[in-house]
Amino acid sequence: MGNPSSRARHVYTRPYSPWKNGKVGRMNRIVAQEWQYGRARESEAGRADALPAFIER
């Protein structure tokens, strides 16, 4: 498989670290604040119907 005497090693990133996934986390927070919970809707179907208009703006 590999040379055991090589100095290669695995480098793992810590999950949920802001410098690794900050843009995605920010986008998810914006969607949750403005679209998902920003306005009371009658049902989950009404919320799903409002998503395309939110994305297009």
DSSP file (Angstrom, degrees, kcal/mol; ACC not computed):
  #  RESIDUE AA STRUCTURE BP1 BP2  ACC     N-H-->O    O-->H-N    N-H-->O    O-->H-N    TCO  KAPPA ALPHA  PHI   PSI    X-CA   Y-CA   Z-CA
    1    1 A M              0   0    0      0, 0.0     2,-0.3     0, 0.0     0, 0.0   0.000 360.0 360.0 360.0 -72.1    0.0    0.0    0.0
    2    2 A G        -     0   0    0      4,-0.0     3,-0.0     0, 0.0     0, 0.0  -0.904 360.0 -91.6-140.1 167.0    2.3    2.7    1.2
    3    3 A N    >   -     0   0    0     -2,-0.3     3,-1.8     1,-0.2     0, 0.0  -0.720  29.3-153.6 -82.0 116.5    5.7    3.2    2.5
    4    4 A P  T 3  S+     0   0    0      0, 0.0    -1,-0.2     0, 0.0     0, 0.0   0.723  93.2  58.4 -65.7 -18.8    5.5    3.1    6.3
    5    5 A S  T 3  S+     0   0    0      2,-0.0     2,-0.1    -3,-0.0    -2,-0.0   0.484  82.5 109.2 -89.4  -0.7    8.6    5.3    6.7
    6    6 A S  S <  S-     0   0    0     -3,-1.8    -4,-0.0     1,-0.1     0, 0.0  -0.361  70.6-133.5 -72.3 157.0    7.1    8.1    4.6
    7    7 A R        +     0   0    0     -2,-0.1     2,-0.2     2,-0.0    -1,-0.1   0.271  63.1 125.3 -95.7  11.7    6.2   11.3    6.4
    8    8 A A        +     0   0    0      0, 0.0     2,-0.3     0, 0.0    -2,-0.0  -0.467  34.6 171.9 -70.1 141.1    2.7   11.6    4.8
    9    9 A R        -     0   0    0     -2,-0.2     2,-0.3     2,-0.0    -2,-0.0  -0.978  35.8 -99.1-146.9 159.1   -0.1   11.9    7.2
   10   10 A H        -     0   0    0     -2,-0.3     2,-0.5     1,-0.0     0, 0.0  -0.597  28.7-157.3 -78.9 138.2   -3.8   12.6    7.2
   11   11 A V        -     0   0    0     -2,-0.3     2,-0.3     2,-0.0    -1,-0.0  -0.972  11.6-162.1-118.3 117.0   -4.9   16.1    8.0
   12   12 A Y        -     0   0    0     -2,-0.5     2,-0.4     0, 0.0    -2,-0.0  -0.746  10.5-138.0-100.4 143.8   -8.4   16.4    9.2
   13   13 A T        -     0   0    0     -2,-0.3    -2,-0.0     7,-0.0     0, 0.0  -0.788  27.3-113.1 -95.7 144.8  -10.5   19.5    9.4
   14   14 A R    >   -     0   0    0     -2,-0.4     3,-0.9     1,-0.1     6,-0.1  -0.584  36.5-112.4 -76.3 135.2  -12.7   20.1   12.4
   15   15 A P  T 3  S+     0   0    0      0, 0.0    -1,-0.1     0, 0.0     6,-0.0  -0.345  93.6  14.5 -68.2 148.8  -16.4   20.0   11.6
   16   16 A Y  T 3  S+     0   0    0      1,-0.2    -2,-0.0     2,-0.1     3,-0.0   0.756  81.9 154.9  62.4  29.1  -18.4   23.1   11.9
   17   17 A S    X>  -     0   0    0     -3,-0.9     4,-2.0     1,-0.1     3,-1.6  -0.754  44.8-135.6 -87.6 133.1  -15.4   25.4   12.0
   18   18 A P  H 3> S+     0   0    0      0, 0.0     4,-0.9     0, 0.0    -1,-0.1   0.798 101.3  55.3 -62.3 -31.1  -16.3   28.9   10.7
   19   19 A W  H 34 S+     0   0    0      1,-0.2     4,-0.1     2,-0.2    -2,-0.0   0.648 113.0  43.5 -78.4 -11.2  -13.2   29.3    8.6
   20   20 A K  H <4 S+     0   0    0     -3,-1.6    -1,-0.2    -6,-0.1     3,-0.1   0.807 133.1  13.9 -97.3 -37.9  -14.0   26.1    6.7
   21   21 A N  H  X S+     0   0    0     -4,-2.0     4,-2.3     1,-0.1     5,-0.2  -0.048  83.4 123.1-130.8  34.1  -17.8   26.5    6.1
   22   22 A G  H  X S+     0   0    0     -4,-0.9     4,-2.4     1,-0.2     5,-0.2   0.878  75.1  50.2 -66.3 -40.0  -18.5   30.1    6.9
   23   23 A K  H  > S+     0   0    0      2,-0.2     4,-2.2     1,-0.2    -1,-0.2   0.913 113.8  44.7 -67.6 -41.6  -20.1   31.0    3.6
   24   24 A V  H  > S+     0   0    0      2,-0.2     4,-2.5     1,-0.2    -2,-0.2   0.917 113.7  50.3 -67.9 -42.6  -22.4   28.0    3.6
   25   25 A G  H  X S+     0   0    0     -4,-2.3     4,-2.0     1,-0.2    -2,-0.2   0.901 110.8  49.3 -62.1 -40.9  -23.4   28.6    7.2
   26   26 A R  H  X S+     0   0    0     -4,-2.4     4,-2.4     2,-0.2    -1,-0.2   0.910 110.9  49.8 -64.6 -42.7  -24.1   32.2    6.5
   27   27 A M  H  X S+     0   0    0     -4,-2.2     4,-2.5     1,-0.2    -2,-0.2   0.915 110.5  50.0 -63.8 -42.5  -26.3   31.4    3.5
   28   28 A N  H  X S+     0   0    0     -4,-2.5     4,-2.2     1,-0.2    -1,-0.2   0.884 111.0  49.7 -62.6 -37.8  -28.2   28.8    5.6
   29   29 A R  H  X S+     0   0    0     -4,-2.0     4,-2.5     2,-0.2    -2,-0.2   0.900 110.4  49.7 -68.7 -40.0  -28.8   31.4    8.3
   30   30 A I  H  X>S+     0   0    0     -4,-2.4     4,-2.9     2,-0.2     5,-0.5   0.929 111.7  48.6 -63.0 -45.0  -30.0   34.0    5.8
   31   31 A V  I  X>S+     0   0    0     -4,-2.5     5,-2.4     1,-0.2     4,-1.7   0.918 113.1  47.8 -61.8 -43.0  -32.4   31.5    4.2
   32   32 A A  I  <>S+     0   0    0     -4,-2.2     5,-2.2     3,-0.2    -1,-0.2   0.913 117.4  41.4 -65.3 -42.2  -33.7   30.5    7.7
   33   33 A Q  I  <5S+     0   0    0     -4,-2.5    -2,-0.2     3,-0.2    -1,-0.2   0.935 125.8  29.5 -72.5 -46.6  -34.2   34.1    8.9
   34   34 A E  I  <5S+     0   0    0     -4,-2.9    -3,-0.2    -5,-0.2    -2,-0.2   0.862 134.0  18.5 -88.6 -37.3  -35.6   35.7    5.8
   35   35 A W  I  <<S+     0   0    0     -4,-1.7     4,-0.4    -5,-0.5    -3,-0.2   0.890 125.4  40.4-101.2 -52.3  -37.5   32.9    4.0
   36   36 A Q  I   <S+     0   0    0     -5,-2.4    -3,-0.2     1,-0.2    -4,-0.2   0.912 135.7  10.5 -71.8 -43.7  -38.2   30.1    6.3
   37   37 A Y  S   <S+     0   0    0     -5,-2.2    -1,-0.2    -6,-0.3    -4,-0.1   0.339 101.4  94.3-117.9   5.4  -39.2   32.0    9.5
   38   38 A G  S    S+     0   0    0     -6,-0.2     2,-0.3     1,-0.2    -2,-0.1   0.753  94.6  23.5 -71.7 -24.2  -39.5   35.5    8.2
   39   39 A R  S    S-     0   0    0     -4,-0.4     2,-0.3    -3,-0.1    -1,-0.2  -0.999  84.0-111.4-144.1 141.0  -43.2   35.3    7.7
   40   40 A A        -     0   0    0     -2,-0.3     2,-0.3    -3,-0.1    -3,-0.1  -0.550  38.2-167.9 -72.0 133.5  -46.0   33.2    9.1
   41   41 A R        -     0   0    0     -2,-0.3     3,-0.1     1,-0.1     6,-0.0  -0.874  29.0-124.1-123.5 157.4  -47.4   30.8    6.5
   42   42 A E  S    S-     0   0    0     -2,-0.3     2,-0.3     1,-0.1    -1,-0.1   0.879  85.2 -12.4 -67.4 -39.3  -50.5   28.6    6.4
   43   43 A S  S  > S-     0   0    0      1,-0.1     4,-1.6    -3,-0.0    -1,-0.1  -0.910  70.5 -94.6-153.3 175.1  -48.7   25.4    5.7
   44   44 A E  H  > S+     0   0    0     -2,-0.3     4,-2.2     1,-0.2     5,-0.1   0.824 122.8  57.5 -67.4 -31.7  -45.4   23.8    4.7
   45   45 A A  H  > S+     0   0    0      2,-0.2     4,-2.1     1,-0.2    -1,-0.2   0.889 104.5  51.3 -66.3 -38.6  -46.8   23.7    1.1
   46   46 A G  H  > S+     0   0    0      2,-0.2     4,-1.2     1,-0.2    -1,-0.2   0.872 109.6  50.2 -64.3 -36.8  -47.2   27.5    1.2
   47   47 A R  H  X S+     0   0    0     -4,-1.6     4,-0.7     2,-0.2     3,-0.3   0.909 110.2  49.6 -66.8 -42.0  -43.7   27.8    2.4
   48   48 A A  H >< S+     0   0    0     -4,-2.2     3,-0.7     1,-0.2    -2,-0.2   0.861 107.7  54.8 -65.7 -35.0  -42.4   25.6   -0.4
   49   49 A D  H 3< S+     0   0    0     -4,-2.1     4,-0.4     1,-0.2    -1,-0.2   0.812 105.6  53.4 -67.1 -29.0  -44.4   27.7   -2.9
   50   50 A A  H 3X S+     0   0    0     -4,-1.2     4,-1.6    -3,-0.3    -1,-0.2   0.625  89.1  81.4 -81.1 -13.7  -42.7   30.9   -1.7
   51   51 A L  H <X S+     0   0    0     -3,-0.7     4,-2.3    -4,-0.7     5,-0.2   0.915  85.5  53.1 -63.9 -46.6  -39.2   29.5   -2.2
   52   52 A P  H  > S+     0   0    0      0, 0.0     4,-2.0     0, 0.0    -1,-0.2   0.892 109.5  50.0 -58.3 -38.1  -38.7   30.1   -5.9
   53   53 A A  H  > S+     0   0    0     -4,-0.4     4,-0.8     1,-0.2    -2,-0.2   0.879 110.8  50.3 -66.6 -36.3  -39.7   33.8   -5.6
   54   54 A F  H  < S+     0   0    0     -4,-1.6     3,-0.4     1,-0.2    -1,-0.2   0.899 111.2  48.0 -67.0 -40.0  -37.2   34.2   -2.7
   55   55 A I  H  < S+     0   0    0     -4,-2.3    -2,-0.2     1,-0.2    -1,-0.2   0.872 109.5  53.2 -69.3 -37.0  -34.4   32.6   -4.8
   56   56 A E  H  <        0   0    0     -4,-2.0    -1,-0.2     1,-0.2    -2,-0.2   0.647 360.0 360.0 -76.4 -15.3  -35.1   34.7   -7.9
   57   57 A R     <        0   0    0     -4,-0.8    -1,-0.2    -3,-0.4    -2,-0.1   0.512 360.0 360.0 -79.9 360.0  -34.9   38.1   -6.1
